[in-house]
Amino acid sequence: MYVPEGHEPLSRDILQDPHISKYMEGWGRKGDYGLVAISEGKPVGSITIRYLSEDNKGYGYVSDDIPELGMAISQNYRGQGIGSALLHRLFEDLRSKNVTKVSLSVDPNNRAAMKLYRKFGFHKVGMEGTSITMVANLNRNHAIEFIAISKHRMINHYLPKLKICLEQLNHTMIWHKESDDSNSIGGIVSHVIEHVNRNTLRLVNPDVILSQGFEDYFPDVDVDKVILLDKLEITFSRYAEAMDLLSADQLHMYNMYHVVEHTGYHLGQIIDRAQRITGIQFQFVQNGINEKQLMKMVEEEIG
């Protein structure tokens, strides 16, 4: 059960509560399965599943044929990837047992758990009291994979390249127009920032109505390079946060593909112009910003 940071841990007496004890009583009956994480010879986390029934529902009950998952990590071991490792191994084991779905209950204020469960394909199917009931399909979730690829391409490929380009340019280079009908590098960067901001709003609120005429938005705001870099960092950080909270059933694949493609197109313009102006050849691939590294980051996230 979730205990907010700063609150006292729950007493072990809570294990005697019938709503809790039903997850452990008579452990080892048909369908029960669990794993324990061990560090230096002591248990630091566990994950279990148990089939419950219509007349003996758990907090995350969905149906008699979908087991309910429970997981706990010792406080001093959280944030170290133990939860991800347990979920990854559990999913592998359950697939071998031909289990196709699993449910759970989570407090919506437990943002770390919400983020972890969404990463593994869990999506909301209802509410029980103040808690969210979620279900995951244990077959490989290509929607989750697409979300992870898109996020890491934006955050760990495109953003570093944009920053490296800007850092090599002075104020005049950033805001110089090569002709009256062309856009400055600063104008293109501002266009990218606005486009990512608009798509972040769509991720948070799919029903949002955005203003028209964005395609002509290439403002020459003439701001300092430091301010432009800060805006880039904040904008992409907010986009990443919104992506982390996105579940497979919320994915609008066209919109997500468009923002990645659009950013990549303008990034190419900026790189070409920055290299031409400075005479510097940016060795992105050789310096670790490459597809091999992207694949590694995606695999680390989705297992």
Number of C-alpha atoms within 10 A of each C-alpha: 13 13 12 10 8 6 7 8 12 11 7 8 7 12 14 11 10 10 13 14 12 17 20 12 11 9 13 11 10 8 13 16 18 17 15 16 16 12 10 6 7 9 12 18 20 19 19 20 22 24 23 21 15 10 7 11 16 22 18 26 25 22 15 14 14 21 27 28 24 18 18 16 18 11 10 8 13 14 11 9 12 19 21 19 13 21 21 14 13 20 21 14 14 16 13 10 10 9 18 16 18 25 26 26 23 23 18 14 13 13 12 11 16 20 17 19 22 20 23 24 24 25 23 17 13 14 15 14 9 11 16 19 24 25 25 21 16 19 13 11 14 11 17 21 20 16 23 23 19 20 22 19 21 22 16 17 19 18 20 15 20 18 15 15 21 23 13 14 17 12 14 11 17 26 22 16 16 11 8 6 7 11 17 23 27 27 21 21 25 20 20 23 19 18 18 22 17 19 19 22 17 18 21 15 10 12 9 11 10 11 7 7 7 12 8 8 14 19 15 17 11 15 12 13 17 12 10 18 18 11 16 20 17 13 20 21 14 15 22 19 14 17 20 17 17 20 21 21 12 12 16 14 12 8 13 20 13 12 19 17 14 14 19 17 12 17 21 14 12 22 19 14 18 22 15 11 12 13 9 11 11 15 9 13 11 8 8 12 17 14 12 10 15 18 15 11 17 19 13 11 17 18 15
